[in-house]
Amino acid sequence: MASLPRALQPFATGQYRLLAIALVLSLFGTGVWLVAVVWQVIELGGTPIDLSIVATGGSIGLVLAVLLGGVAADRIPQKRILTVVETVKALSMAAVAVLALTESIEVWHLAVVSLLLGMADGFFYPAYSAWLPALLPADELLAANGIEGVLRPAVMQAAGPAAASAAIAILSPGLGFAIVAVTQGLAAVLLGLMRTTAVRREADDEPVHALRAVFIDVRDGVRYMVRTRWLLATLLYSALLVLVIMGPIEVLLPFAVRDQTGGGAGAFALALAAFGVGGALGSIAVASMRLPRRYLTIMIAAWGLGCAPLVVIGITDQLWLMVVALFVCGVLFSGATVIWGTLLQRRVPPAMLGRVSSLDFFVSLLFMPISMAIAGPVGELIGIPVAFLAAGTIPVVLAVLTLLIARLGPDELAHPLTDTEIVVSTETGPIVTGAGAATGRQRPVDEENPVA
């Protein structure tokens, strides 16, 4: 549908429309759960430790499942994975809703369900990322990732929590859980209506035991990551970025708002909203453009410069300046993330995409709890303002070092991504596929082999 703006062109594909509606329902349900579970713990007389146990269950489940989820996404039709995941989530939430509405629920029930939901997400995201290139042409992947970047803050961080608050006010958290069960069930139905696409990998030459096959797949994914310079450099940079900034944002920001501006919960909510709104606008802005020629340089630079406004939080006592700084952070950070998701889908071999996507999540998740664990002690040791000064400056330095040491500039110039071509790196060298791929034609690119 040529009349649609570039950012909305994926909606011209009927299969993508179904997937997008299912994604909206899934994200909405997640947003409702995030608020309803907190208030359910509170209504049970739970302590912050109880809430921490429930929240940690989700993180543990995600870490445990995400690598296996990547293997599954490269071996099983992604439609089946997503349908099963949403069905499991719907049944789990229905059980929690019944327990809550009959006043039979306990904290350990919530912890178990949180663990299960985390594991479900570990299968969902690699499968979703690996499925998009099978549903959309290459020139619409950037827009599709931008749409996801808009939906996540708008639906999961705004609409879902608002609905949860209303459900709790009307009745109880149990009503919120029932809403989640319905939305996830509807998502499963929509996914079930979609067309099944073939897994984009060749069958194994020789049958092997299932456990050995999983080990081989994970090993091959790690080997590909290590041998592909642009991928390894970006993952290492993003891991260090998470280590440096997530703790200050998640742990120290509310104290900065309180101590430096005198603001309360409303002021903190405004600051978070600014980051979310900026992220949505940044995502849709990038989705409306063509993939930039210097895609690696712009992506790394945007991540680094997107953290620079955090310096403002360390030196100001004005809430409006903090809000502006976090808005700019959201714009640049989410815009770069849209580019990153598109690069994975256009430069990673289709047979490897699920595993590489799972490694992306896994590497980031490993450092996130560490960042949050050390943020408090570091803030007390050097002071919150200094901690934000470090969070704003270190990423810029890391970005420059990454571009120089990994030689990402020459890499992107040697491997331009046009609207209709997908450049992938393989063990024997890079291959470009696109319009010619549909007729079986592929042309090699003169690209430096992945480094060991």
WODA-V615038 format. One line per field, one symbol per residue. psi: psi as a letter, one per 40 degrees, with the letter a starting at -180 (. if undefined). burial: b if it has 9 or more other C-alpha atoms within 8 Angstrom, else e. Layout:
psi->???
burial->???
//
This chain:
psi->gdeiideeddeehddddddddddddddddddddddddddddddefiidddddddddddddddddeddddddddedhhddddddddddddddddddddddddefeiiddddddddddddddddddddddddddeediideeddddddddddddddddecddddddddddddciddddddddddddddddddddeihhiihgiiiidhhiidddddddddddddddddehddddddddddddddddddddddddddddddddeeiadddddddddddddddddddddddeiihidgddddddddddddddeddddeeiehddddddddddddddddddddddddddeeehhdeeddddddddddddddeddddddedddddddeiddddddddddddddddddddddefddddddegihideihhihideiihhibddddeehihiigihiii.
burial->eeebebbbbbebbebbbbbebbbbbbbbbbbbbbbbbbbbbbeeebeeebbebbbebbbbbbbbbbbbbbbbbbebbbbbbbbbbbbbbbbbbbebbbbbbeeebebebbbbbbbbbbbbbbbbbbbbbbbbbeebbbbbbbbbbbbebbbbbbbbbbbbbbbbbebbeeebbbbbbbbbbbbbbbbbbbbbebeeeebeeeeeeeeeeeeebbeebbeebbeebbbbbbbbbbbebbbbbbbbbbbbebbbbbbbbbebbebeeebbebbbebbbbbbbbbbbbbbbbebeebbbbbbbbbbbbbbbbbbbbbebeebebbbbbbbbbbbbbbbbbbbbbbbbbbbbbbbbbbbbbbbbbbbbbbbbebbbbbbbebbeeebbbbbbbbbbbbbbbbbbebbbebbbbebbbebebeebbbbbbeeebbbbbbebbeeeebeebebeebee
//
